[in-house]
């Protein structure tokens, strides 16, 4: 019996020990599990926090996208308004160009009609080119009393203008003092400058010698007509006009009483020069006037 009691006691002790060990094991397992659960909870909280931040970023992006959409809408509206304005401007420009071309064509046809009529009326005589005619038409014809009491020397080159004045001075300086007439001078540089010629009573138009001996141009044969334009403009204003062809060697020894070199056939052939020659208003010289030429110029200062 004692042996049985000892065995039972031993079993009890072993059982108690096992219970204690089991209890310890359960405690250990629980701690491990609790630790794992804690770690899982912390990981879950971290994930929730991370996803929360992502959600916040998404909300911020949505807000930014909304603002960009509003700005884009305003920009599209402004550009559409700009397109409408540009369309209006384009239409106005097209109408302006078309209107200008129409007016230009209408003016061109009108000018052509005038030019054809002018050429038809003047087909039998040399006269101004049509383009220069408009300049002459702007000059008002004046009565003698409306002209300035002046004597004017006109040249076509500034380089030879002083030479022309020196040639003229011996013929007129005494008569100018007697008649109390002032002296003027003018250099024609282009067609438009003709409109600025002084309105003088007596005008001497000097033409320098040239190889072709062209005193006044003939439209249709010569490219320019500046000299012819000048003479006709001066005549239209009512001035007493002389044409002086200077530098002609054939005029150095003219016969007494002769005003120009008869070998210059253009004087007798040219329409304008012929009219002036009939009134003794064409003079040719080399570098100075003859006595006859001086007297003729002086007589014009009356």
DRENDO-1510 file (C-alpha; in Angstrom, 1 decimal, always signed):
<recs>
REC; n; res; u; v; w
REC; 1; UNK; +0.0; +0.0; +0.0 .
REC; 2; UNK; +2.8; +2.3; +0.8 .
REC; 3; UNK; +4.3; +1.7; -2.5 .
REC; 4; UNK; +1.0; +2.5; -4.2 .
REC; 5; UNK; +0.7; +5.7; -2.2 .
REC; 6; UNK; +4.2; +6.6; -3.2 .
REC; 7; UNK; +3.3; +6.0; -6.8 .
REC; 8; UNK; +0.2; +8.1; -6.5 .
REC; 9; UNK; +2.1; +10.8; -4.9 .
REC; 10; UNK; +4.6; +10.7; -7.6 .
REC; 11; UNK; +1.9; +10.8; -10.2 .
REC; 12; UNK; +0.3; +13.7; -8.5 .
REC; 13; UNK; +3.5; +15.6; -8.3 .
REC; 14; UNK; +4.2; +14.8; -12.0 .
REC; 15; UNK; +0.7; +15.8; -12.9 .
REC; 16; UNK; +1.0; +19.1; -10.9 .
REC; 17; UNK; +4.3; +19.7; -12.7 .
REC; 18; UNK; +2.7; +19.0; -16.0 .
REC; 19; UNK; -0.2; +21.4; -15.1 .
REC; 20; UNK; +2.3; +24.1; -14.2 .
REC; 21; UNK; +4.2; +23.5; -17.4 .
REC; 22; UNK; +1.0; +23.5; -19.4 .
REC; 23; UNK; +0.0; +26.7; -17.7 .
REC; 24; UNK; +3.4; +28.2; -18.4 .
REC; 25; UNK; +3.1; +27.0; -22.0 .
REC; 26; UNK; -0.3; +28.6; -22.4 .
REC; 27; UNK; +0.9; +31.8; -20.9 .
REC; 28; UNK; +3.8; +31.8; -23.4 .
REC; 29; UNK; +1.6; +31.0; -26.3 .
REC; 30; UNK; -0.9; +33.7; -25.3 .
REC; 31; UNK; +1.9; +36.2; -25.1 .
REC; 32; UNK; +3.3; +35.3; -28.5 .
REC; 33; UNK; -0.2; +35.4; -30.0 .
REC; 34; UNK; -0.9; +38.7; -28.3 .
REC; 35; UNK; +2.4; +40.1; -29.6 .
REC; 36; UNK; +1.6; +38.9; -33.1 .
REC; 37; UNK; -1.9; +40.4; -32.9 .
REC; 38; UNK; -0.3; +43.6; -31.7 .
REC; 39; UNK; +2.1; +43.6; -34.6 .
REC; 40; UNK; -0.8; +42.9; -37.0 .
REC; 41; UNK; -2.8; +45.7; -35.5 .
REC; 42; UNK; +0.2; +48.1; -35.8 .
REC; 43; UNK; +0.8; +47.0; -39.4 .
REC; 44; UNK; -2.9; +47.5; -40.1 .
REC; 45; UNK; -2.9; +51.0; -38.6 .
REC; 46; UNK; +0.2; +51.8; -40.7 .
REC; 47; UNK; -1.6; +50.6; -43.9 .
REC; 48; UNK; -4.7; +52.6; -43.0 .
REC; 49; UNK; -2.5; +55.7; -42.4 .
REC; 50; UNK; -0.7; +55.1; -45.8 .
REC; 51; UNK; -4.0; +54.6; -47.6 .
REC; 52; UNK; -5.4; +57.7; -45.9 .
REC; 53; UNK; -2.5; +59.8; -47.2 .
REC; 54; UNK; -3.0; +58.4; -50.7 .
REC; 55; UNK; -6.7; +59.2; -50.4 .
REC; 56; UNK; -5.8; +62.8; -49.3 .
REC; 57; UNK; -3.4; +63.1; -52.3 .
REC; 58; UNK; -6.2; +61.9; -54.6 .
REC; 59; UNK; -8.5; +64.5; -53.2 .
REC; 60; UNK; -5.9; +67.2; -53.7 .
REC; 61; UNK; -5.3; +66.0; -57.3 .
REC; 62; UNK; -9.1; +66.1; -57.9 .
REC; 63; UNK; -9.2; +69.6; -56.6 .
REC; 64; UNK; -6.2; +70.7; -58.8 .
REC; 65; UNK; -7.9; +69.0; -61.8 .
REC; 66; UNK; -11.1; +70.9; -61.1 .
REC; 67; UNK; -9.2; +74.2; -61.0 .
REC; 68; UNK; -7.4; +73.3; -64.2 .
REC; 69; UNK; -10.7; +72.5; -65.8 .
REC; 70; UNK; -12.1; +75.8; -64.8 .
REC; 71; UNK; -9.0; +77.7; -66.1 .
REC; 72; UNK; -9.2; +75.7; -69.3 .
REC; 73; UNK; -12.9; +76.5; -69.7 .
REC; 74; UNK; -12.1; +80.3; -69.3 .
REC; 75; UNK; -9.2; +80.0; -71.7 .
REC; 76; UNK; -11.3; +78.3; -74.3 .
REC; 77; UNK; -14.0; +80.9; -73.9 .
REC; 78; UNK; -11.4; +83.7; -74.3 .
REC; 79; UNK; -9.9; +82.0; -77.4 .
REC; 80; UNK; -13.3; +81.5; -78.9 .
REC; 81; UNK; -14.0; +85.2; -78.4 .
REC; 82; UNK; -10.7; +86.0; -80.0 .
REC; 83; UNK; -11.6; +83.7; -82.9 .
REC; 84; UNK; -14.8; +85.6; -83.3 .
REC; 85; UNK; -13.0; +89.0; -83.2 .
REC; 86; UNK; -10.4; +87.7; -85.7 .
REC; 87; UNK; -13.2; +86.5; -88.0 .
REC; 88; UNK; -14.8; +90.0; -87.9 .
REC; 89; UNK; -11.4; +91.6; -88.6 .
REC; 90; UNK; -10.7; +89.2; -91.5 .
REC; 91; UNK; -14.1; +90.0; -93.1 .
REC; 92; UNK; -13.5; +93.7; -92.7 .
REC; 93; UNK; -10.0; +93.3; -94.3 .
REC; 94; UNK; -11.4; +91.3; -97.2 .
REC; 95; UNK; -14.1; +93.9; -97.8 .
REC; 96; UNK; -11.5; +96.7; -97.6 .
REC; 97; UNK; -9.1; +95.0; -100.0 .
REC; 98; UNK; -11.9; +94.1; -102.4 .
REC; 99; UNK; -13.3; +97.7; -102.2 .
REC; 100; UNK; -9.8; +99.1; -102.7 .
REC; 101; UNK; -9.2; +96.9; -105.8 .
REC; 102; UNK; -12.6; +97.9; -107.1 .
REC; 103; UNK; -11.9; +101.6; -106.6 .
REC; 104; UNK; -8.4; +101.2; -108.0 .
REC; 105; UNK; -9.8; +99.4; -111.1 .
REC; 106; UNK; -12.5; +102.0; -111.5 .
REC; 107; UNK; -9.8; +104.8; -111.2 .
REC; 108; UNK; -7.5; +103.0; -113.6 .
REC; 109; UNK; -10.3; +102.6; -116.2 .
REC; 110; UNK; -11.1; +106.3; -115.7 .
REC; 111; UNK; -7.5; +107.3; -116.2 .
REC; 112; UNK; -7.2; +105.0; -119.3 .
REC; 113; UNK; -10.3; +106.7; -120.8 .
REC; 114; UNK; -8.8; +110.1; -120.2 .
REC; 115; UNK; -5.5; +109.0; -121.6 .
REC; 116; UNK; -7.0; +107.6; -124.8 .
REC; 117; UNK; -9.1; +110.7; -125.3 .
REC; 118; UNK; -6.0; +112.9; -124.7 .
REC; 119; UNK; -3.8; +110.9; -127.2 .
REC; 120; UNK; -6.6; +111.0; -129.8 .
REC; 121; UNK; -7.0; +114.7; -129.5 .
REC; 122; UNK; -3.2; +115.3; -129.7 .
REC; 123; UNK; -2.2; +112.7; -132.2 .
REC; 124; UNK; -1.0; +115.2; -134.8 .
REC; 125; UNK; +1.2; +117.3; -132.6 .
REC; 126; UNK; +4.0; +116.6; -130.0 .
REC; 127; UNK; +2.9; +117.6; -126.6 .
REC; 128; UNK; +3.3; +116.5; -123.0 .
REC; 129; UNK; +3.2; +112.9; -121.9 .
REC; 130; UNK; -0.2; +112.1; -120.3 .
REC; 131; UNK; +1.4; +111.6; -116.9 .
REC; 132; UNK; +2.8; +115.2; -117.0 .
REC; 133; UNK; -0.4; +116.7; -118.2 .
REC; 134; UNK; -2.0; +116.5; -114.8 .
REC; 135; UNK; +0.8; +118.7; -113.4 .
REC; 136; UNK; +0.1; +121.4; -116.0 .
REC; 137; UNK; -3.6; +121.2; -115.2 .
REC; 138; UNK; -2.8; +122.1; -111.6 .
REC; 139; UNK; -1.2; +125.4; -112.7 .
REC; 140; UNK; -3.6; +128.3; -112.7 .
REC; 141; UNK; -3.4; +130.7; -115.6 .
REC; 142; UNK; -2.8; +134.2; -114.3 .
REC; 143; UNK; -3.2; +137.7; -115.7 .
REC; 144; UNK; +0.0; +139.8; -116.2 .
REC; 145; UNK; -1.0; +142.0; -113.2 .
REC; 146; UNK; -1.2; +138.8; -111.0 .
REC; 147; UNK; +2.3; +137.8; -111.7 .
REC; 148; UNK; +5.2; +138.8; -109.4 .
REC; 149; UNK; +7.4; +141.6; -110.8 .
REC; 150; UNK; +10.4; +139.4; -111.0 .
REC; 151; UNK; +12.9; +138.0; -113.6 .
REC; 152; UNK; +13.6; +134.3; -113.1 .
REC; 153; UNK; +16.4; +132.1; -114.3 .
REC; 154; UNK; +15.5; +128.4; -114.4 .
REC; 155; UNK; +18.0; +125.5; -114.7 .
REC; 156; UNK; +17.8; +121.7; -114.5 .
REC; 157; UNK; +21.2; +121.3; -112.7 .
REC; 158; UNK; +22.5; +123.0; -109.7 .
REC; 159; UNK; +26.0; +122.6; -111.0 .
REC; 160; UNK; +25.4; +124.9; -114.1 .
REC; 161; UNK; +22.8; +127.2; -112.5 .
REC; 162; UNK; +25.4; +129.9; -111.5 .
REC; 163; UNK; +26.9; +129.8; -115.0 .
REC; 164; UNK; +23.4; +130.5; -116.4 .
REC; 165; UNK; +23.0; +133.5; -114.1 .
REC; 166; UNK; +26.4; +134.8; -115.1 .
REC; 167; UNK; +25.4; +134.6; -118.8 .
REC; 168; UNK; +22.2; +136.5; -118.1 .
REC; 169; UNK; +23.4; +139.2; -115.7 .
REC; 170; UNK; +25.1; +141.6; -118.3 .
REC; 171; UNK; +21.9; +141.7; -120.3 .
REC; 172; UNK; +19.5; +142.5; -117.5 .
REC; 173; UNK; +21.1; +144.0; -114.4 .
REC; 174; UNK; +20.8; +147.6; -115.7 .
REC; 175; UNK; +17.3; +147.2; -116.9 .
REC; 176; UNK; +16.2; +145.4; -113.7 .
REC; 177; UNK; +17.4; +148.4; -111.6 .
REC; 178; UNK; +15.5; +150.8; -113.9 .
REC; 179; UNK; +12.3; +148.8; -113.8 .
REC; 180; UNK; +12.7; +148.0; -110.1 .
REC; 181; UNK; +12.3; +144.3; -110.9 .
REC; 182; UNK; +13.6; +141.7; -108.5 .
REC; 183; UNK; +15.7; +138.7; -109.6 .
REC; 184; UNK; +14.7; +135.1; -108.8 .
REC; 185; UNK; +16.2; +131.7; -109.6 .
REC; 186; UNK; +15.0; +128.1; -109.5 .
REC; 187; UNK; +16.4; +124.6; -110.2 .
REC; 188; UNK; +13.9; +122.0; -111.5 .
REC; 189; UNK; +14.8; +118.6; -110.0 .
REC; 190; UNK; +11.7; +116.5; -110.8 .
REC; 191; UNK; +8.2; +116.8; -112.2 .
REC; 192; UNK; +6.6; +117.7; -109.0 .
REC; 193; UNK; +9.1; +120.6; -108.4 .
REC; 194; UNK; +7.6; +122.3; -111.5 .
REC; 195; UNK; +4.6; +123.3; -109.3 .
REC; 196; UNK; +7.0; +125.4; -107.1 .
REC; 197; UNK; +8.3; +127.6; -109.9 .
REC; 198; UNK; +7.9; +131.3; -108.9 .
REC; 199; UNK; +5.1; +133.1; -110.7 .
REC; 200; UNK; +7.4; +135.7; -112.4 .
REC; 201; UNK; +6.7; +137.9; -115.3 .
REC; 202; UNK; +9.8; +137.0; -117.3 .
REC; 203; UNK; +11.4; +133.5; -117.2 .
REC; 204; UNK; +14.5; +132.2; -118.9 .
REC; 205; UNK; +14.6; +128.4; -119.1 .
REC; 206; UNK; +18.2; +127.3; -119.6 .
REC; 207; UNK; +18.9; +123.9; -121.3 .
REC; 208; UNK; +22.4; +122.6; -121.2 .
REC; 209; UNK; +24.0; +121.2; -124.4 .
REC; 210; UNK; +23.6; +117.4; -124.9 .
REC; 211; UNK; +24.9; +115.0; -127.6 .
REC; 212; UNK; +21.5; +114.6; -129.3 .
REC; 213; UNK; +20.9; +118.4; -129.3 .
REC; 214; UNK; +17.5; +117.8; -127.6 .
REC; 215; UNK; +16.4; +121.3; -126.6 .
REC; 216; UNK; +12.9; +120.2; -125.6 .
REC; 217; UNK; +11.8; +116.6; -125.5 .
REC; 218; UNK; +9.4; +115.0; -128.0 .
REC; 219; UNK; +6.9; +112.6; -126.4 .
REC; 220; UNK; +7.1; +109.1; -127.9 .
REC; 221; UNK; +10.8; +109.6; -128.8 .
REC; 222; UNK; +12.4; +110.7; -125.6 .
REC; 223; UNK; +12.0; +109.0; -122.2 .
REC; 224; UNK; +11.6; +112.2; -120.2 .
REC; 225; UNK; +9.7; +115.4; -120.8 .
REC; 226; UNK; +10.8; +117.5; -117.8 .
REC; 227; UNK; +12.1; +120.4; -119.9 .
REC; 228; UNK; +8.9; +120.5; -122.1 .
REC; 229; UNK; +6.8; +120.2; -119.0 .
REC; 230; UNK; +8.7; +123.2; -117.4 .
REC; 231; UNK; +8.2; +125.4; -120.5 .
REC; 232; UNK; +4.5; +124.6; -120.9 .
REC; 233; UNK; +3.9; +125.1; -117.2 .
REC; 234; UNK; +5.6; +128.5; -117.3 .
REC; 235; UNK; +3.7; +129.5; -120.4 .
REC; 236; UNK; +0.4; +128.5; -118.9 .
REC; 237; UNK; +0.9; +130.6; -115.8 .
REC; 238; UNK; +1.2; +133.6; -118.1 .
REC; 239; UNK; +4.9; +134.3; -118.0 .
REC; 240; UNK; +7.0; +135.6; -120.9 .
REC; 241; UNK; +9.2; +132.5; -121.5 .
REC; 242; UNK; +12.6; +132.3; -123.2 .
REC; 243; UNK; +14.3; +128.9; -124.0 .
REC; 244; UNK; +18.1; +129.3; -123.9 .
REC; 245; UNK; +20.1; +126.4; -125.3 .
REC; 246; UNK; +23.6; +126.9; -123.8 .
REC; 247; UNK; +26.9; +125.2; -124.7 .
REC; 248; UNK; +26.3; +124.9; -128.5 .
REC; 249; UNK; +29.5; +125.5; -130.3 .
REC; 250; UNK; +27.7; +126.3; -133.6 .
REC; 251; UNK; +26.2; +129.4; -131.9 .
REC; 252; UNK; +29.6; +130.9; -131.1 .
REC; 253; UNK; +29.7; +133.0; -134.3 .
REC; 254; UNK; +26.1; +133.7; -135.2 .
REC; 255; UNK; +25.3; +136.1; -138.0 .
REC; 256; UNK; +24.2; +139.6; -136.9 .
REC; 257; UNK; +20.5; +139.7; -136.0 .
REC; 258; UNK; +20.3; +135.9; -135.5 .
REC; 259; UNK; +19.1; +134.6; -132.2 .
REC; 260; UNK; +19.8; +130.8; -132.6 .
REC; 261; UNK; +21.9; +128.4; -134.6 .
REC; 262; UNK; +19.9; +127.6; -137.8 .
REC; 263; UNK; +21.6; +124.3; -138.1 .
REC; 264; UNK; +19.6; +123.1; -135.1 .
REC; 265; UNK; +16.7; +121.8; -137.1 .
REC; 266; UNK; +14.7; +120.8; -134.0 .
REC; 267; UNK; +13.9; +124.5; -133.4 .
REC; 268; UNK; +11.8; +124.6; -136.6 .
REC; 269; UNK; +10.5; +121.1; -136.3 .
REC; 270; UNK; +9.5; +120.9; -132.6 .
REC; 271; UNK; +5.9; +122.1; -132.0 .
REC; 272; UNK; +6.6; +124.1; -128.8 .
REC; 273; UNK; +9.9; +125.5; -130.0 .
REC; 274; UNK; +8.3; +126.6; -133.3 .
REC; 275; UNK; +5.7; +128.7; -131.4 .
REC; 276; UNK; +8.4; +130.3; -129.2 .
REC; 277; UNK; +10.7; +130.9; -132.2 .
REC; 278; UNK; +7.9; +132.8; -133.9 .
REC; 279; UNK; +7.9; +135.2; -131.0 .
REC; 280; UNK; +11.7; +135.4; -130.9 .
REC; 281; UNK; +11.9; +133.5; -127.6 .
REC; 282; UNK; +14.4; +130.8; -128.6 .
REC; 283; UNK; +18.1; +131.6; -128.1 .
REC; 284; UNK; +21.2; +129.4; -128.5 .
REC; 285; UNK; +24.7; +130.4; -127.4 .
REC; 286; UNK; +28.0; +128.9; -126.5 .
REC; 287; UNK; +29.0; +130.6; -123.2 .
REC; 288; UNK; +27.7; +134.2; -123.6 .
REC; 289; UNK; +25.0; +136.2; -125.3 .
REC; 290; UNK; +25.6; +138.1; -128.5 .
REC; 291; UNK; +24.6; +141.8; -128.6 .
REC; 292; UNK; +21.3; +140.9; -130.5 .
REC; 293; UNK; +20.5; +138.3; -127.8 .
REC; 294; UNK; +21.2; +140.7; -125.0 .
REC; 295; UNK; +18.9; +143.3; -126.5 .
REC; 296; UNK; +16.1; +140.8; -127.0 .
REC; 297; UNK; +16.2; +139.6; -123.4 .
REC; 298; UNK; +16.5; +143.2; -122.1 .
REC; 299; UNK; +13.4; +144.2; -124.2 .
REC; 300; UNK; +11.3; +141.7; -122.4 .
REC; 301; UNK; +11.9; +143.6; -119.1 .
REC; 302; UNK; +9.5; +146.5; -120.0 .
</recs>
